[in-house]
């Protein structure tokens, strides 16, 4: 996959989900099938769905975890849709 959102877009989607999503726990919110969660200090945040997990760490390093490329494409599409609808 050549196109992945930049870190600024990813962090924006994280904030959108926390603002508009349904709270699942103290640090977890869900919107349109994507869950956003963070540790208590906010230095590590996660965006995930049922097949893909994206960890965003301090200094804006990030890593995707998935099994199939199609899963990643669907996940990125969900993130972009959230950014467009709420951003």
C-alpha positions in Angstrom: 0.0 0.0 0.0 1.5 3.3 -1.0 -0.9 5.7 0.6 -1.1 5.9 4.3 -2.3 9.0 6.2 0.4 11.3 7.7 0.9 11.4 11.4 -1.0 14.7 11.7 -4.0 13.2 10.1 -3.8 10.1 12.3 -3.6 12.3 15.5 -6.5 14.4 14.2 -8.6 11.2 13.6 -7.7 10.1 17.2 -9.0 13.4 18.5 -12.2 13.2 16.4 -13.0 9.8 17.7 -12.5 10.9 21.3 -14.7 13.9 20.8 -17.5 12.3 18.7 -17.2 8.6 19.6 -18.9 6.5 22.1 -16.9 6.0 25.3 -16.0 2.4 25.9 -13.8 2.9 29.0 -11.8 5.6 30.7 -9.3 5.9 27.9 -11.2 4.1 25.0 -13.7 5.5 22.5 -15.2 4.1 19.3 -16.6 5.7 16.2 -17.5 4.1 12.8 -15.9 0.8 13.7 -12.6 2.4 14.8 -11.4 2.4 18.4 -9.1 5.1 19.8 -7.4 4.5 23.1 -4.4 5.9 25.0 -2.4 5.3 28.1 -2.8 7.7 31.0 -0.1 10.1 30.0 -1.1 10.3 26.3 2.4 9.4 25.0 1.1 6.2 23.4 -2.2 6.1 21.4 -3.8 3.4 19.5 -6.2 3.4 16.6 -7.7 -0.1 15.7 -10.5 -2.0 14.2 -11.3 -5.7 14.1 -8.2 -6.5 11.9 -5.7 -3.7 12.1 -3.9 -2.0 15.0 -1.9 1.2 14.7 0.3 2.3 17.6 1.4 5.9 17.7 4.2 6.6 20.1 6.1 9.5 21.5 8.0 11.5 18.9 5.4 10.4 16.3 6.8 7.0 15.5 4.1 4.6 14.5 3.6 1.0 13.5 0.7 -0.8 11.7 -0.1 -4.4 12.6 -2.2 -6.5 10.2 -2.3 -9.8 8.4 -3.5 -8.9 4.9 -3.1 -5.8 2.7 -6.9 -5.6 2.2 -7.4 -5.2 5.9 -5.0 -2.2 6.0 -6.7 -0.6 3.0 -10.1 -0.9 4.6 -8.7 0.5 7.9 -7.1 3.5 6.1 -10.4 4.1 4.2 -12.2 4.2 7.6 -9.8 6.7 9.0 -10.1 8.9 5.9 -13.9 8.8 6.0 -13.8 9.8 9.7 -11.4 12.7 8.9 -13.6 13.9 6.0 -16.9 13.6 7.9 -15.9 15.2 11.1 -12.7 17.2 10.2 
